[in-house]
Amino acid sequence: MPAVLLRWVSRGAAFLLVAFLGLFAADTFAGPGDGFERLRDALLHLLPALACLLIVVVAWRKAWIGALAFSVLAGIYALWASDRPDWVLVISGPLAVVALLYAWAWWSRPKA
């Protein structure tokens, strides 16, 4: 796969991951509480998506940063939720895939 295409595939997968993690914030609007509590909960649930978006921005030119950061997040979440293997698969799995795509993009970059 050409390096330019692989770079955009890794970025695109990261944006899809951000959107996927952002969907969890929509669940807060169905729960109890007034408008302020729901908004506060939604913002708290958006923090992981915003953190991943920040990683994408920082790793825009340096794919190794994305590979490292997403793999660290996958590992941390796997340890944190080790009692729920289904959660680990659903959250850490995509994080690890995006980390691998960033690593592949970094590995196949033109060496100058």
JOSUL-V833760 format. One record per residue. N is the residue number from 1. RES is the residue in three letters. SS is DSSP state (H for helix, E for strand, C for the rest). PSI is psi in radians with two decimals (NA if undefined). D_CENTER is the distance of its C-alpha to the mean C-alpha in Angstrom with 2 decimals. Layout:
N:RES:SS:PSI:D_CENTER, N:RES:SS:PSI:D_CENTER
//
This chain:
1:MET:C:2.33:22.76, 2:PRO:C:2.57:23.44, 3:ALA:H:-0.69:21.35, 4:VAL:H:-0.76:20.87, 5:LEU:H:-0.73:19.69, 6:LEU:H:-0.64:17.28, 7:ARG:H:-0.74:15.85, 8:TRP:H:-0.53:15.35, 9:VAL:H:-0.76:13.99, 10:SER:H:-0.71:11.14, 11:ARG:H:-0.76:10.54, 12:GLY:H:-0.74:11.13, 13:ALA:H:-0.64:8.77, 14:ALA:H:-0.71:5.88, 15:PHE:H:-0.67:7.79, 16:LEU:H:-0.67:8.27, 17:LEU:H:-0.73:4.86, 18:VAL:H:-0.76:5.33, 19:ALA:H:-0.71:8.75, 20:PHE:H:-0.81:8.39, 21:LEU:H:-0.56:7.12, 22:GLY:H:-0.45:9.78, 23:LEU:H:-0.47:12.27, 24:PHE:H:-0.37:12.69, 25:ALA:H:-0.44:14.38, 26:ALA:H:-0.43:17.01, 27:ASP:H:-0.42:18.30, 28:THR:H:-0.38:19.69, 29:PHE:H:-0.21:22.21, 30:ALA:H:-0.16:24.00, 31:GLY:C:-3.13:24.89, 32:PRO:C:2.89:27.91, 33:GLY:C:2.87:28.49, 34:ASP:C:-3.08:29.51, 35:GLY:H:-0.71:27.63, 36:PHE:H:-0.76:26.72, 37:GLU:H:-0.72:25.33, 38:ARG:H:-0.72:23.21, 39:LEU:H:-0.76:21.90, 40:ARG:H:-0.78:21.21, 41:ASP:H:-0.68:19.37, 42:ALA:H:-0.73:17.28, 43:LEU:H:-0.67:16.38, 44:LEU:H:-0.66:15.54, 45:HIS:H:-0.34:13.25, 46:LEU:H:-0.21:11.50, 47:LEU:H:-0.77:10.87, 48:PRO:H:-0.68:7.46, 49:ALA:H:-0.71:6.45, 50:LEU:H:-0.64:8.78, 51:ALA:H:-0.74:7.69, 52:CYS:H:-0.65:4.45, 53:LEU:H:-0.68:7.27, 54:LEU:H:-0.69:9.58, 55:ILE:H:-0.73:8.14, 56:VAL:H:-0.74:8.52, 57:VAL:H:-0.79:11.89, 58:VAL:H:-0.62:12.97, 59:ALA:C:0.22:12.23, 60:TRP:C:-0.74:13.96, 61:ARG:C:-0.37:17.13, 62:LYS:C:1.65:16.30, 63:ALA:H:-0.48:14.10, 64:TRP:H:-0.50:14.85, 65:ILE:H:-0.75:12.98, 66:GLY:H:-0.74:9.64, 67:ALA:H:-0.80:10.90, 68:LEU:H:-0.84:11.99, 69:ALA:H:-0.78:9.28, 70:PHE:H:-0.59:6.52, 71:SER:H:-0.63:9.65, 72:VAL:H:-0.76:10.79, 73:LEU:H:-0.72:7.99, 74:ALA:H:-0.75:8.61, 75:GLY:H:-0.76:12.22, 76:ILE:H:-0.79:12.42, 77:TYR:H:-0.65:11.13, 78:ALA:H:-0.68:13.46, 79:LEU:H:-0.73:16.23, 80:TRP:H:-0.70:15.82, 81:ALA:C:0.56:15.95, 82:SER:C:-0.38:18.28, 83:ASP:C:-0.12:20.86, 84:ARG:C:1.44:18.79, 85:PRO:H:-0.46:18.03, 86:ASP:H:-0.68:17.11, 87:TRP:H:-0.71:14.23, 88:VAL:H:-0.75:13.18, 89:LEU:H:-0.73:13.43, 90:VAL:H:-0.60:11.53, 91:ILE:H:-0.92:8.43, 92:SER:H:-0.52:8.81, 93:GLY:H:-0.99:10.06, 94:PRO:H:-0.62:7.33, 95:LEU:H:-0.74:5.30, 96:ALA:H:-0.67:8.87, 97:VAL:H:-0.78:9.64, 98:VAL:H:-0.69:7.35, 99:ALA:H:-0.75:8.85, 100:LEU:H:-0.67:12.11, 101:LEU:H:-0.73:12.07, 102:TYR:H:-0.71:11.70, 103:ALA:H:-0.72:14.39, 104:TRP:H:-0.73:16.49, 105:ALA:H:-0.70:16.39, 106:TRP:H:-0.73:17.47, 107:TRP:H:-0.62:20.07, 108:SER:C:0.16:21.54, 109:ARG:C:2.68:21.78, 110:PRO:C:2.23:25.38, 111:LYS:C:2.07:26.99, 112:ALA:C:NA:29.12
//
